[in-house]
């Protein structure tokens, strides 16, 4: 009876124990990939800002032309 309880207890506890295998499979990231992603994001943001500024300026010019 004691062995049965011990095996059940071990099975229940084994779910929550972190094994060494998972610790050794830590993902590493390359710094160049991250830097390239940052550069691409900056380019996209500057293009969006430029497009927004151009659209806003065009809207103001058209609005001004219609009123005057």
C-alpha positions as CSV (number, residue, x, y, z in Angstrom):
1,X,0.0,0.0,0.0
2,X,2.9,2.4,0.8
3,X,4.5,1.8,-2.6
4,X,1.2,2.5,-4.4
5,X,0.8,5.8,-2.6
6,X,4.4,6.7,-3.2
7,X,4.1,6.0,-6.9
8,X,0.9,8.1,-7.2
9,X,2.6,10.9,-5.3
10,X,5.6,10.8,-7.6
11,X,3.4,10.9,-10.7
12,X,1.5,13.9,-9.4
13,X,4.7,15.8,-8.4
14,X,6.5,15.0,-11.6
15,X,4.2,17.3,-13.5
16,X,5.5,20.3,-11.6
17,X,9.2,19.4,-11.5
18,X,11.4,21.1,-14.1
19,X,13.6,18.6,-15.8
20,X,17.2,19.3,-16.8
21,X,16.4,18.7,-20.4
22,X,14.2,21.7,-20.6
23,X,16.8,23.9,-19.0
24,X,19.4,23.0,-21.6
25,X,17.1,23.9,-24.5
26,X,17.1,27.6,-23.8
27,X,16.6,29.6,-27.0
28,X,19.2,32.2,-27.9
29,X,18.6,35.1,-30.1
30,X,21.1,36.7,-32.5
31,X,21.7,40.4,-31.8
32,X,22.0,41.2,-35.5
33,X,18.5,39.8,-36.1
34,X,17.1,42.1,-33.4
35,X,19.0,45.1,-34.7
36,X,17.8,44.5,-38.2
37,X,14.2,44.3,-37.0
38,X,14.6,47.6,-35.1
39,X,16.0,49.3,-38.3
40,X,13.1,48.0,-40.4
41,X,10.6,49.1,-37.8
42,X,12.2,52.6,-37.8
43,X,12.0,52.8,-41.6
44,X,8.3,51.7,-41.6
45,X,7.5,54.3,-38.9
46,X,9.3,57.1,-40.9
47,X,7.4,56.2,-44.0
48,X,4.1,56.2,-42.1
49,X,4.9,59.6,-40.7
50,X,5.8,61.0,-44.1
51,X,2.6,59.6,-45.7
52,X,0.5,61.0,-42.9
53,X,2.1,64.4,-43.2
54,X,1.7,64.4,-46.9
55,X,-2.0,63.4,-46.7
56,X,-2.7,66.0,-44.0
57,X,-1.0,68.7,-46.0
58,X,-3.0,67.7,-49.1
59,X,-6.2,67.7,-47.1
60,X,-5.5,71.2,-45.7
61,X,-4.6,72.6,-49.2
62,X,-7.8,71.1,-50.7
63,X,-9.9,72.4,-47.8
64,X,-8.4,75.8,-48.2
65,X,-8.9,75.8,-52.0
66,X,-12.6,74.9,-51.6
67,X,-13.3,77.6,-49.0
68,X,-11.5,80.4,-50.9
